[in-house]
Amino acid sequence: MNSDGGGFAFDQVVVERGGVRALDHFSATVPGRGVTAVSGPSGSGKSTLLRLCNRLEVPASGRVLLDGHDVAGLDPLRLRRRVGMVFQKPTPFPGTVADNLRTAAPDAGPGRMDEALRRVALDGSWLNRDATGLSGGEAQRVCVARTLITRPEVLLLDEPTSALDTDAARVLEDAVRRLAADGVAVLWVSHDMAQVERVADRVLRIDRGRCAGLQPITRPSQPEEMTG
């Protein structure tokens, strides 16, 4: 099984916890472009799949490939710079927004910080703000910027808007679409099918730990051929 254009491939992956299989011989190929939504019932293995991508989870058997290379043979710290992850709950660290960005990229100067913030619809005026005093939507965007400042190839999003109001969620959705247009591949776990329709280029469906299909979402301005 080969990955497509720097994407991920999952080859007969099994993940077990307490004798229960979170993923059961899961196989799929995810293109390394655009936004791939990961959808399925609660407990179907969506978050587990994301955690496999940067080795926060390790399979009992099977392989996870990035750009054709088994992630088991890659240095975890380097892998996590290539494949950044943003969790459901915003986790800003104490200090300023600039302090948060420096935790990910200690050598980053103001220009690089400003670039990361612009990619999430913020700007350099936010650098001196207290990160722990931000609203939920602002904090989540800072967390995305903190991930982006390492310039990852892939962004993993585990229901990042589930705790946000509608306006904050739409701002983050727009930012992610711009990231995808700039060449960052995105895997986005979401229960919200309306959001999937707005944001994703394709949807990877998981049911009971197995792949239930990978289907394109065609927009009038951005038609996409069937991906299988």
Legacy VTK file of the C-alpha trace (Angstrom):
# vtk DataFile Version 3.0
C-alpha trace
ASCII
DATASET POLYDATA
POINTS 228 float
0.000 0.000 0.000
1.422 3.343 -1.019
0.440 6.763 0.244
-0.730 9.384 -2.224
1.322 12.547 -2.615
2.811 12.571 0.867
-0.381 11.341 2.520
-1.048 8.575 5.000
-1.724 4.915 4.370
-3.055 2.528 7.007
-2.329 -1.122 6.315
-4.308 -3.661 8.349
-3.919 -1.618 11.526
-5.085 -3.105 14.821
-5.290 -1.097 18.064
-6.478 -2.879 21.197
-7.298 -1.586 24.673
-8.320 -3.973 27.424
-9.151 -6.667 24.907
-11.369 -4.316 22.878
-10.309 -3.324 19.372
-10.451 0.426 18.789
-9.302 -0.263 15.213
-9.792 -3.676 13.660
-7.612 -4.390 10.611
-8.175 -0.843 9.427
-6.927 -0.107 5.908
-7.249 3.156 3.977
-5.211 5.614 1.959
-5.582 9.346 2.630
-4.257 11.810 0.014
-1.658 14.316 1.156
-3.650 17.340 0.037
-6.749 19.247 1.047
-8.987 18.542 4.035
-9.979 14.983 4.866
-12.796 14.767 7.397
-12.822 11.672 9.606
-16.388 10.770 10.500
-18.216 7.988 12.308
-20.183 7.095 15.428
-18.776 7.786 18.899
-16.253 5.110 19.812
-15.647 4.087 16.203
-11.913 4.847 16.348
-11.660 8.365 14.885
-9.416 9.921 17.535
-7.353 6.730 17.693
-6.700 7.053 13.974
-5.417 10.605 14.382
-3.154 9.632 17.285
-1.562 6.921 15.139
-0.460 9.552 12.630
2.132 11.135 14.934
2.815 8.124 17.165
0.810 9.238 20.165
-0.702 5.776 19.657
1.142 2.648 18.477
-0.648 -0.199 16.685
-0.601 -3.754 18.007
-0.162 -4.860 14.405
-0.242 -3.409 10.916
1.551 -0.352 9.556
0.991 3.388 9.331
2.835 4.980 6.412
3.625 8.645 5.786
4.853 9.424 2.300
5.483 5.693 1.890
7.603 5.391 5.060
6.529 3.423 8.125
6.149 5.957 10.951
7.461 3.309 13.377
10.924 3.946 11.915
10.748 7.764 12.179
12.038 9.847 15.091
8.918 10.807 17.124
9.976 14.426 17.732
10.747 15.039 14.069
7.539 13.267 13.074
5.485 15.525 15.367
6.986 18.587 13.742
5.974 17.255 10.346
2.567 16.152 11.633
1.143 18.663 14.124
-1.915 17.996 16.270
-4.558 20.255 17.809
-6.866 18.757 20.409
-10.545 19.292 21.203
-9.922 21.517 24.219
-7.652 24.569 23.773
-4.516 24.240 25.890
-2.727 27.621 26.011
0.271 27.700 28.341
0.704 30.406 31.009
2.305 33.553 29.618
1.814 35.607 26.494
0.849 34.452 23.041
4.495 34.974 22.051
5.591 32.727 24.934
3.235 30.036 23.641
4.665 30.242 20.142
8.213 30.052 21.492
7.460 26.781 23.266
7.072 25.203 19.839
9.793 27.201 18.049
12.273 28.723 20.536
14.277 30.431 17.783
11.256 32.039 16.088
11.489 35.795 15.598
8.608 38.293 15.344
8.259 37.789 11.591
7.790 34.037 11.870
5.389 34.481 14.780
3.383 37.025 12.823
3.210 34.618 9.872
1.840 31.834 12.100
-0.772 34.161 13.579
-1.849 35.487 10.185
-2.574 31.945 9.059
-5.262 31.709 11.748
-6.709 35.191 11.100
-4.784 36.917 13.917
-1.829 39.318 13.680
1.271 40.472 15.510
-0.734 42.725 17.824
-1.744 39.566 19.691
1.802 38.579 20.673
1.788 40.374 24.036
-1.684 39.235 25.080
-2.120 36.929 28.074
-2.807 33.541 26.502
-4.785 32.272 29.487
-7.171 35.253 29.266
-8.338 34.545 25.707
-11.802 33.400 24.729
-12.261 29.778 23.679
-12.124 30.580 19.969
-9.115 32.867 20.350
-7.282 30.295 22.471
-7.947 27.553 19.931
-6.594 29.717 17.110
-3.459 30.428 19.157
-3.069 26.679 19.699
-3.334 26.124 15.940
-0.752 28.886 15.368
1.520 27.249 17.948
1.311 24.056 15.914
1.767 25.831 12.577
4.895 27.717 13.622
6.848 24.463 13.248
5.668 24.476 9.596
4.092 21.000 9.558
3.203 19.148 6.384
0.046 17.732 7.984
-2.332 19.204 10.557
-4.397 16.842 12.714
-7.542 18.375 14.226
-9.520 16.389 16.810
-12.927 18.107 16.943
-11.310 21.531 17.483
-14.580 23.473 17.249
-16.795 21.308 19.476
-16.533 23.739 22.417
-16.704 26.923 20.307
-19.652 29.102 19.430
-20.819 29.310 15.827
-18.898 32.466 14.926
-15.618 31.223 16.417
-16.053 27.866 14.710
-16.587 29.522 11.314
-13.425 31.630 11.737
-11.419 28.468 12.416
-13.047 26.665 9.496
-12.082 29.506 7.149
-8.527 29.485 8.482
-8.232 25.749 7.857
-9.494 26.107 4.305
-6.808 28.727 3.671
-4.176 26.408 5.137
-5.299 23.645 2.795
-5.087 26.048 -0.153
-1.520 26.842 0.944
-0.560 23.167 0.761
-1.025 21.924 4.332
-2.832 18.574 4.378
-5.498 18.409 7.093
-7.191 15.478 8.836
-10.200 16.785 10.771
-12.268 14.604 13.111
-15.823 15.959 13.246
-19.284 14.733 14.273
-20.879 17.713 12.538
-21.864 16.675 9.036
-22.811 20.253 8.079
-19.283 21.286 9.021
-17.859 18.391 7.018
-19.805 19.585 3.981
-18.453 23.126 4.411
-14.816 22.306 5.120
-13.768 18.943 3.739
-12.661 17.827 0.307
-13.386 14.209 1.170
-14.722 12.206 4.081
-13.184 9.060 5.543
-15.880 7.093 7.332
-15.080 4.720 10.193
-17.500 2.219 11.681
-16.619 -0.228 14.464
-12.923 0.280 13.905
-12.995 -0.428 10.178
-12.917 1.758 7.090
-16.437 2.297 5.785
-15.340 4.292 2.737
-13.488 7.346 1.463
-15.668 9.624 -0.621
-15.141 13.046 -2.198
-17.211 16.101 -1.404
-17.632 17.985 -4.658
-18.097 21.735 -4.626
-19.142 23.613 -7.764
-15.913 25.638 -7.762
-13.639 22.766 -6.748
-14.713 19.492 -8.387
-12.701 16.448 -7.298
-12.499 13.049 -8.857
-13.482 9.984 -6.852
-10.726 8.899 -4.491
-10.699 5.260 -3.542
LINES 1 229
228 0 1 2 3 4 5 6 7 8 9 10 11 12 13 14 15 16 17 18 19 20 21 22 23 24 25 26 27 28 29 30 31 32 33 34 35 36 37 38 39 40 41 42 43 44 45 46 47 48 49 50 51 52 53 54 55 56 57 58 59 60 61 62 63 64 65 66 67 68 69 70 71 72 73 74 75 76 77 78 79 80 81 82 83 84 85 86 87 88 89 90 91 92 93 94 95 96 97 98 99 100 101 102 103 104 105 106 107 108 109 110 111 112 113 114 115 116 117 118 119 120 121 122 123 124 125 126 127 128 129 130 131 132 133 134 135 136 137 138 139 140 141 142 143 144 145 146 147 148 149 150 151 152 153 154 155 156 157 158 159 160 161 162 163 164 165 166 167 168 169 170 171 172 173 174 175 176 177 178 179 180 181 182 183 184 185 186 187 188 189 190 191 192 193 194 195 196 197 198 199 200 201 202 203 204 205 206 207 208 209 210 211 212 213 214 215 216 217 218 219 220 221 222 223 224 225 226 227
